[in-house]
Amino acid sequence: MSTPRHIDKTWPARAVTDGDGVRINRNANSKDMHTFDPFLLLDEMVSDDANDYIGGFPEHPHRGFETVTYMLEGRMQHRDHMGNTGELVSGSVQWMTAGRGVLHSEMPLQESGRLHGFQLWVNLPATEKLCEPAYREFQPEEIPTVTTAGVTAKVIAGQLQLLENGQPSISATGPVQGISTAPDFFDIHLTEGTAVTLSVAMQKKLLIYVYEGEALVDGTKGIMAQQIATTTAGDTLTLSSNAGGKLLLLAGEPINEPISHWGPFVMNTPQEIDQALQDMRNGTLVQ
């Protein structure tokens, strides 16, 4: 017998600024960063006004986690101390493992028009927090798209397994694999009056962020635009929408370790944060 997931709790995104004055919708619980474990935060950047994004994110450090940038519309450029330069275009993804330390920037490559994208922070277990940094980028054509009965899903990471009458039907595997938290990252579009059921690993924490329209879980409680939801445990998830909706579905295996956080650094203890700050001051954060 399958166990369907239900909505546990919802939170509205908070309007904040970051970088050089970039306006974003932020989903994070700074009082308890275990809320979304293994995820730390999800930011949405969306505006037609260049004043809201033109300053971008000048060079800044990270240590102890991974950043995932997914662009829906617009163009941005990534540069880092390792010599990587990548251009984010509509539909592309960049997955960066900060590990022991990265200096990077993400700057808009446009002076007008709509910019809409997301950045997700994925935590690293203690054994990997000081690993060598790494950078990967994926073009739109590398990301599989599944379409069925009014539902479209882009599979960025993990495996999407759709169910029909309780049995596996359509599946697709994203290009991002081999991450210790086994993340799933899907961009799902629901047309009006449609429903879809997915298979979900029982042990994974699951987040749903609706960025346009609305979505229902198990045909009952709804999630509105710019809200994020956690769910109860289960091995199936049924999504539907009365009016149409677009959402990000994120799932991953919790790390269940202490979290110590200061700005761009996420470690396990305050002492490790102090060391990161000292390394930054001494110029030894990155090699």
N, C-alpha and C positions, 0 to 999 in steps of 0.2 A: 504494500500500500504506500502511495506517495503521501508526502506531507507538504501541503501548500504553504507558501509564505504569505504573511499578512504585514501590513504597515505597523511598525512599532512606534515610531515617533517622527514628526516632521519639524523642520526648522526653516525659517525664511533666510535667504541670503542677505548679508549685510553690505550696504553700499559703502565702499572705502576707496582710498587712493593709495597707490603704491608706485614704486619706481619714481620716475620724474613726473608725478602728477597724473598717472594713468588711473582712470575711473574703472573700478571693477566691482562685480558682485562676488562677495567672499563667503564660502561655506567652510567654517572651521569652528571648533570649540576649544578656544585657548585655555579654558579652565580645566578641561579634561581631554587631552589629545588622544586618549584611548578610545574616544567615542566612535571614531571611524576606522580604528586599527584593522588593517595595516596602512590605511590612507591617513594623511595628515590634514590636508586641505584641498579644496577645489575652488579655483578662481575662474570667473567668466568675464571676459572683456567683450563688450558689445556697444557700439556707437556708430552713428552716421556723422558725428561731429569730430573732426580731426583734433580739436582742442582737447578732447577727452583721452586721446592716445598718442599724440604726436611726440611727447617727451620720451616715450618708451621706457625701457629698463636698462640704463647704462650699466657698465661693468660692476659686478657685485659677486661676492663669494657664496659658496654653499659647501656644507660638509654633512655627511651622515645619512643621506637619503637620495631618492631619485626624483627628477622632474620630468613630467610628460607634457608636451605642448601640442595641442590639436587645434588646427585652424579650420574654421568653417568658411569664412570669407575674409579676403584681404591678403596682405603680404608682409612678412616680418623677416628679419635676418638675425641669425644666431652667430656669434663669434665667441671663441673661448681660448684660454691660455695654451691649450694643446695644439692650436693651429687649425681647429675645425671651423669652417664657415659653411653655414647651411641656410637655404632660403625656404621659409615656410610659405606655401601657397595654399589656396583653398583646397581642403581635403587632405593635406599632408600632416605628418606626425613627426615629432622629434622626441627621442627617449634618451635622457642623459642621466648617467649614474655619477653622482658627485663623489661618492666614496670619501677618500681622505681629504679631498679638496679640489674645487674648481673655481676659476674666475671666468665669468661669461657675461655677455650682454645679449639682449633681445630688443631690436629696434625696428620700428615700422619702416617699410619700403614704399610708403605712399603718403601723400600730403593731403588727400581728400578721399571721400568715399567711405563705405562701410567697412569696419573691421570687427570681426566676431570670432573669438577663439577661447580656448580653455587652457589652464595649466593645473595639472594634478601633481601633488606631492605624494610619493609612495615611500614609506619608511623602509629602512634596511635593518636586518637583525644585527645584534652586537658583533657577531663574527665577521660582518661585511662592511661595517661602518667606515673602516679605514682601508677599504680595498682600493685598487687602482681605478681612477675615474675612466669613464667610457662614454662614447657618444654615438648614437645611431639616428639616421633619418629615413623616413619611408614616404615615398611619393604616393599620390592618390591612387595610381593604378596598381600599387602593391597591396592595397587594403581591400579584402574581399567584401562584396555586397550581396546580401541575401534578400530576395524579394518574394513575398507570398501573400496572397489574399489581403491586400491593403496594408501590408506591413513591409517596411524596408529597414534593414539593419546593416550597418558597417561594422566589421569585426576587426578591431585594432589589436587587441591582445587576447590570448586565451582561445577557447573554443565555444562557439555558439551552437547549441543543440536545441532545435525546435521539436516540440512534441505534438502529435495529432492522435486524439483518442488514447492518450497515455503512452503512446509508442513513439520512438524516435522517427523523425521525418527528414527534415533538412538540417545539415550541419555545415559549418565553415570554421576554419582556423585562421586566426590573425597572424601577422608577420612577427609579432613580439612574443618570444618564447624564452624559456630558460631562466625566468626570474624566480627567486626563491619564494616569494609570496604568492606565486601562481596567479597573477592578476588576470581578470577578465575586464575588458573595456569595450563596450558596444555603444554605438550611436543608433538609437532606434526611433523610427518615425511611424506613428500610428495614424491612419486616416480615420475619419469620423465613423463611429459604429463598428470598428474592427477590434479583434482580440487575438492574442497570441500567448502560447504557453511555452516556457523555456525550462530546460533541465538545469538545476543549479546544485553545485556541490554542497552538501549539508554543512560542512565545517566552515564554509566561507562567510565572512561578513559581506553584506550586500547593501549598496547605496544606490538610490535612484535620484537623479537630479533632472527636473523638468525645466527646460530652457525656453519652451514655447508651447502654448496651449495648456492642456491638462492630461492627466493619466490616472487610471484607476488600477488598484492592485486587488486581484481576486474579485473583481466586479463590485467592490464595496467602497472603501475609503479612498478618497482622491488626493492627488498631489497637484498643486497649482504651479504656474510658471514662477521660476526663481525660488522654488522650494526644494530642499533635499530631504530624503526620507531614509531611515533604516528600517529593516524588516525583522520579523521573527525568524527563527530557524526553520528550515524546510529544504526539500529537494526539488520543488517545482515553484515557478513564479508565473502567474497569469497577469498580463497587462492588457488594458483596453482603454478606449477613449470615446466619450460621447461626442466630442467636438473636434477631435484631432489633437495630436500632441507630439512633441519631439523631446527626447530625453537621453541622458547618458546613464547607462547601467554599469556600475563598477562593483566587482566582487574580488575578494582576495582572502588568503589565509592569515588570520591574526597572528601577530608576532608575540604578543603577551609579555612584553618586557618593559621595564621602566623607561619613561620618556622624559628627557630634560631638553628644553627648547629655549633658544634665544635667537630671535631674528632669523638669519639664514642658516643657522646651525641646529641640527637635531641629533642629540646624542642620548646616552643612557643615564649619565650622572652630571651634577653641576660641575664636578672637577673636570670632566671631559669638555664641557662648554668653556670653562676657564682656559683649558689648554688650547682649544680652537681659537679663542680670542688672542691668546699669547702668540700662537703661530701666525695669526693674521698680522699682528703688530710687528713681529719679527721678520715677516716676509717669507715664512717657511710653510705656509698653509698649502701652497702648491709647489710642485717640483718642476 
